[in-house]
Amino acid sequence: MENVTSHTHFILDGFGELGALRPFLFLPFSVMFVVSLLANSLLLYVVVSQRSLHSPMCVLIAGMALVDLSLPLFFVPHMLLSFLFDWRGISLTGCLVQMYLINLAAGFESTLLVWMSLDRYFAICMPLTYHEQMALPKFLRFIVPLVVRNILIVSLFVSLAGTLSFCASNVLNHCFCEHMALVQLACGSTAINNLVGLMAIFLTPVADFLFIAASYIIIFSSVLKSGKSGTKALHTCVTHMLVITACLTTVLVAFLSYRIANGLSVGVRVFFSTMYMLFPSCFNPIIYGMRTAGIKTHILRTLTC
């Protein structure tokens, strides 16, 4: 039987069809990267440094800023260097580590939206017990299961990807190690990888979305019954709905572009997948900074000092 050597080194060839124009992508993506770093760092600094902002919701917003600050760091620097200096190579180990970190951070972005919806539910529907429900010892019953879920799911599909043999091409048409882009290069059966990948989608973003949707339906019903006081409280929910809409739209487009046969070019698919990772990191801190009154006040004070 002929021995087949499996590739252990890969080429990240995202936007490779642009040829000589590819280096020009450095400017727009570097601007988004800088905006993400500065906006999330500022938001995180303001919440951490101001004792008046240490409420449960502001702590969750700071957690989102930390995730949004970390996520681009896992792939954008390498991507920018590949645009400028054509540094496209990555080892299989490096690819799997990058895949693990990116998907774990993206999973916690979705999980934080769940925790924020719980905060709003307790604040609006159960105001008398809000502080008791959001106290850390009691809120741990919502934290621990979701943290364990995220770690187990990501560890499972990344580990399975690491067991595959890559004996054909070693060129990923992507700017980072996207799970399905790597699995598609395998020369053996990938049925279990595809199944686990779909399971990960339904158990994390889809399940989180269904939970968030159910909680906001209950919240809106409560608001409609409570009159003006409820309407005022609704303002805080709109901010989270804007963030949820932006996140879910980019996730859905990236997911469908890779898993449904269509006429999209490879470059368009790579663009959608890259924006799914980068756009929320730029969008979220701006929305939270502009629409959360206490945070907005301290940000303006910090910038004008």
N, C-alpha and C positions, 0 to 999 in steps of 0.2 A: 504493500500500500504506500502510495506516495505521500511524503511528509509535506505539510503545508505550513508555511511560516505565517504567524499572525502579526500584523503591524503593531508596533508599540510607539510609533511616532506619527502624528497627524498634522495636516496642513489646514488651518482655518482660512478658507478662501471666500469669506463673505464679501459680496459686491465685487467679486473677481471679474465679472463680465464688463465692468466699467473700464477696465484696462488702465490707461494712462490717466484717466480722470479720477481714479480711486483715491489718490492722496488729497483731493479737494474735500473729501468727506471729513477730514480732520477738523476743519473749522466748525461746522455746525454741531458735530458731536462733542467737541471739546467745550463749546459754549454751554451746551446742555449739562455736561459733566461739572463744569465750574458752578453753574447755577444750582445744581443739586447739592454740591458740597457746601457752598456758602449758605444757601437757604436753610438746609437741614441743620447745619452747625449753629447758625444763629438761633433757630427755633429751639434746639436742644439746650443751648447756653441760657437762653431767657427763662425757660421753664425750670431748669436746674437751679439757677442762681436766685430766682425770686420765690421766697417762701410762700407768698400769697397765691402762687400758681401750683402749689403742691396738692391740688384736689385730685380725686381719682381720674377724672376725664383728662386733665392736663398731663398727668403722669402717663396715661395711655397715648396721648398725642406725642409726648416726648419719646415713648417707645416706638411709635411709628416713624418719628424723625430719625431715630437710631437705625432702624431697619433700612429706611430710605437712604441714609448716609452710607451704610455698609454695602448695600446691593451693587451699586455701580462700581465700587472699588474692586469687586471680584472679577470684573471682565473689561471695563472701559479702558483702563490704562494699557492693557495688552492690545486691545482693539485700536487705540489711537497710535500706538507704536507700529502696528502692522500697516496702518494707512501711510505713515510717514516713511518708515524704514523697511517696509515689506517683511517685518518679523512675524511670520505666520505660523511657525512651528510650535507644537505643544506635545508633550509626552502623554501616553495613555494615562499614567498616574496623575499627572497634572490636569488632564482633561476631566477625569473622574472627580478629583478634589474640587475643581471649579464647578462642575455640575452639581455636586453635593451642596456646596456653599450657596450657590445661586438659588437652587430650588428650596433649600431650607429657609433662606431669607424671604423668598417669595411666599412660602407657606405661612410664615409668621406675619407677613403683611395682611394676608387674608384673615388670619386668626385675630389680629388686633382689631379688625373691623367688627368681628363677632363680639369681642369684649366691649368695644365702644357701644354696640347696639344694646348689650346687657346693661351698661351704665345708664343709657337713656331710658331703658325700660324701667329700671329701678327708680330713677329720678322722677319720671313722669307718672308711672302707674303705681308705684309704691313709695311715695315721697317720705312717709313717716318712718320707714325702715331703711331708707337709702344708705345712710352711713353704716348701718349695721351690715347690710348686704354687701357693700363695697369694701368693708374692712378686709385686710389681707387674709387673716385666718379663715374667714368664711368664703372669700372669693377664690381661694385656692382650689375649691372643688370645680371651678370652671377653668382654671389655669392648667393644672396638672394633666388632665386627660387630653387636652388639645396639644400641649407641648409633647407628650408621649406620642400621640398620633402623628404629628409632623415628623418627628425624628424617625419613627419606625417606617413610615411610608417612604420617605426620601432615602433612608438607608437601604430599603428593600430594592427599589428600582435602580439605584446606582450600583448596588452590589451585583444585581443580575446583569446590568450592562457590562460590568467588569469581567464577567465570565465568558463573554462572547469572543469569537474568533473573527478577526478582521483580515481576511486573506485576499480581498480584491482591492478596491481603491482605499487610499488613506486620506482623501481630500474631503473635508467637511464644508459644504456650501453654507457656511455660517460664520458669524463673528465671535462666537463663543461655543462652548460645548453643550449644545442643546441635546436633550435626551433622544428625541426621535431622529435627529440628524445623525447622531452617532450610531444608533441601532440600525438605521437603514444601510449602513456600510458593512454590517455583519454578513458573513457568508453561510451561516447555518440558519436553523429555524429561529425566528424571533417572535413566535406566537405568544410565549409567556411574557416577553418584554412588552409587547403591545397591550396585552391584557392588563398587566400590572400598571402600565402607563395610563390606561383608561381608568383603572380603579383609583389611581392617585388623583386624577382629575375629579372624579365623582365624590371621593371621600374628603377632599380638601376644598377647592374653590366652589364646587357645585353645592356640597353639603353646607358650607358656610353661607353661601348666598341664600339657600332655602331657609336657614335659621334666621338670618338677618331680615329677609323678607317677611317671615312670620312675625318676628318681634316688632317690626315697624307697622305692620297691619294692626297689631294690638295697640301700639302706641298711638297711631292716628285715630283709631276708634275711641281711645280714651280722651284724646285731644278734642275731638268733635263733641264729646259729651260734657267737657269741662269749661267751655266758653273761652273768655279772653285770657285767663291765666294759662290755659292749655295752649292757646295760640302763641303766646309769648314763648313758652317752652319749646314750641315746634321749631323755632329758629335754630336751635342747637342741632336738631335732627337734619335740617336741610344741608348743613355743612358736611355731615357724614354721608348723606345721600349723593352729594356731588362727587365726593372721593370714591364712593362705592361704584358709581356709574362709570367714572373714568377707569378705574381698575378693571371692572368686569368687561367693559367694552374692549380694552386692549387684550385682555386674556382671551376673550371669545374669538376675536379676529385672528390672534396668533394661533389658537388651537385649531380653528377651522381651516386656516390656510395650509396647515401641514397634513391634516387628516381627511380632508374631503377633496376629491379630484376636481380640479377646476383649471381655468386658463391662466391663473396667476403665474407670473415668471418667478424664477428662483430669487431674483433680487427683491421683488415685492414681498415675498415670504420672509426673507431675511430682515427686511426693513420692519415689518410688523412685529416679528419676534424680538428684535432689538428695542423697538419702542415700547413693547410690553414691559420690558425690564427698566427702561430709562425714563419714560415719560411720567409715570406716577411719582418717581423720586423727585422730579422737578415740580410737578403739579401739586402734590399733597401739602408741602410746607407753605406754599403760597396761599392755598385755600384756607388752611388752618390759621395762618398768620393774619389773613385779611378778615376772616369771619368770626374769629373768637375774640371777643372784645378785650378781655384781660390780657391775652397774649399780644394782641395788636398794639395796645397801649404801651406795654413794656418794650416791644420791638422798636416802636417809633422813638421812645425815650433813649434806648440804647444806641440807635443810629444817629440821633441828634446830639449826643453827648460830645 
